[in-house]
Amino acid sequence: MTITPQLESEGAKITAPWIAVDYLTLKYAELPYEVFSVTWLNSQHQVIKHEELFRGTVDKAAVYPREVVRSAIETNASAVLLCHNHPSGSPQESDADRQITKKLQEALDVIDVKVIDHIIVAGTEHVSFAERGLI
């Protein structure tokens, strides 16, 4: 049995995509409302900080790129793993999900922060934008 390390611990390292997916699935799979979170990473992909930036309703959460950039600067991050959940149970990304990911990539690119993935968690299923070639 593999135990996923606490990604919220400073210095934890994401060495494989499944580590992040397992952790995020455990954290967000059963929530009855949407949460948009970020895991800030240094240049070695070690965790600086995991935080829930936005909380929404059963089918949406407002995400503000300005606040994401502010948090990136405060943490001095080099990379980020984006995540949100779909309480509906379907992990399929929406047009809005693709649009906000693109906006965040563009905004973070200005300050040299690389978006390494955007993971959508829905129950025990997930979608990875990186795996689908969307990042």
C-alpha positions as CSV (number, residue, x, y, z in Angstrom):
1,M,0.0,0.0,0.0
2,T,1.3,3.4,-1.0
3,I,0.7,6.4,1.3
4,T,0.6,9.8,-0.3
5,P,2.8,12.3,1.5
6,Q,1.1,15.4,2.9
7,L,1.5,17.9,0.1
8,E,0.7,20.6,2.5
9,S,4.0,20.1,4.3
10,E,6.7,22.5,3.2
11,G,9.4,20.8,1.3
12,A,7.3,17.8,0.3
13,K,8.3,16.9,-3.3
14,I,6.0,16.0,-6.1
15,T,8.0,13.3,-7.9
16,A,5.2,11.7,-9.9
17,P,1.8,12.9,-11.1
18,W,-0.1,10.2,-9.1
19,I,1.2,11.7,-5.9
20,A,-0.7,14.9,-6.5
21,V,-3.7,13.2,-7.9
22,D,-4.0,10.8,-4.8
23,Y,-3.6,13.7,-2.4
24,L,-6.1,16.0,-4.1
25,T,-8.6,13.2,-4.6
26,L,-8.6,12.4,-0.9
27,K,-8.9,16.1,0.0
28,Y,-11.6,17.1,-2.4
29,A,-13.6,14.1,-3.6
30,E,-16.5,14.3,-1.3
31,L,-17.0,18.1,-0.9
32,P,-20.6,19.3,-1.6
33,Y,-19.3,22.6,-3.0
34,E,-16.5,23.6,-5.4
35,V,-13.1,24.6,-4.1
36,F,-10.3,26.0,-6.3
37,S,-6.9,25.4,-4.8
38,V,-3.3,25.9,-5.6
39,T,-0.1,24.1,-4.6
40,W,2.8,26.5,-4.9
41,L,6.1,24.9,-5.8
42,N,9.7,26.0,-5.9
43,S,12.0,25.3,-8.9
44,Q,12.7,21.8,-7.7
45,H,8.9,21.1,-7.4
46,Q,9.0,21.0,-3.7
47,V,5.9,22.3,-2.0
48,I,6.0,25.8,-0.6
49,K,2.4,26.0,0.3
50,H,-1.0,24.4,-0.5
51,E,-4.0,26.7,-0.2
52,E,-7.7,26.9,-1.0
53,L,-8.1,30.2,-2.7
54,F,-11.7,30.2,-3.7
55,R,-14.8,28.4,-2.4
56,G,-18.0,28.3,-4.5
57,T,-21.4,26.6,-4.7
58,V,-22.4,23.2,-5.9
59,D,-21.6,23.9,-9.6
60,K,-19.1,26.9,-9.7
61,A,-16.5,28.9,-8.0
62,A,-15.4,32.3,-9.0
63,V,-11.6,32.4,-9.7
64,Y,-9.8,35.8,-9.9
65,P,-6.4,35.7,-11.7
66,R,-5.3,38.8,-9.8
67,E,-5.6,37.0,-6.4
68,V,-3.8,34.0,-7.8
69,V,-0.9,36.2,-9.0
70,R,-0.8,38.0,-5.7
71,S,-0.5,34.7,-3.8
72,A,2.2,33.5,-6.2
73,I,4.3,36.6,-5.5
74,E,3.8,36.3,-1.8
75,T,5.0,32.7,-1.7
76,N,7.8,33.4,-4.2
77,A,6.7,30.3,-6.2
78,S,8.3,29.0,-9.4
79,A,5.5,26.7,-10.4
80,V,2.0,25.8,-9.5
81,L,-0.4,22.9,-9.5
82,L,-4.0,24.1,-10.0
83,C,-6.9,22.0,-8.7
84,H,-10.7,22.2,-8.3
85,N,-13.4,19.7,-7.7
86,H,-16.7,19.0,-9.4
87,P,-19.3,17.9,-6.8
88,S,-21.5,16.8,-9.7
89,G,-19.4,13.6,-10.0
90,S,-18.3,14.3,-13.6
91,P,-14.6,15.2,-14.0
92,Q,-15.0,16.4,-17.6
93,E,-13.6,19.9,-18.0
94,S,-15.9,22.6,-19.1
95,D,-15.3,25.5,-21.5
96,A,-15.1,27.8,-18.4
97,D,-12.5,25.5,-16.9
98,R,-10.3,25.7,-20.1
99,Q,-10.8,29.5,-20.2
100,I,-9.8,30.1,-16.6
101,T,-6.8,27.8,-17.0
102,K,-5.6,29.8,-20.1
103,K,-6.1,33.1,-18.2
104,L,-4.2,31.9,-15.2
105,Q,-1.3,30.5,-17.5
106,E,-1.1,33.9,-19.2
107,A,-1.2,35.9,-16.0
108,L,1.4,33.7,-14.2
109,D,3.6,33.6,-17.2
110,V,4.2,37.3,-16.8
111,I,5.8,36.7,-13.4
112,D,7.6,33.5,-14.6
113,V,5.5,31.0,-12.7
114,K,4.9,27.8,-14.6
115,V,1.5,26.0,-14.5
116,I,2.4,22.3,-14.4
117,D,-1.1,21.0,-14.3
118,H,-4.8,21.7,-13.6
119,I,-6.5,18.7,-12.0
120,I,-10.2,18.3,-11.7
121,V,-11.4,15.9,-9.0
122,A,-14.9,14.3,-9.1
123,G,-15.4,11.6,-6.6
124,T,-12.7,9.0,-7.3
125,E,-12.2,10.2,-10.8
126,H,-10.0,13.0,-12.1
127,V,-9.0,14.8,-15.2
128,S,-5.4,16.2,-15.7
129,F,-5.1,19.0,-18.2
130,A,-1.4,18.1,-18.6
131,E,-2.3,14.4,-19.5
132,R,-4.8,15.7,-22.0
133,G,-2.3,18.1,-23.6
134,L,-4.3,21.1,-22.5
135,I,-1.3,22.6,-20.7
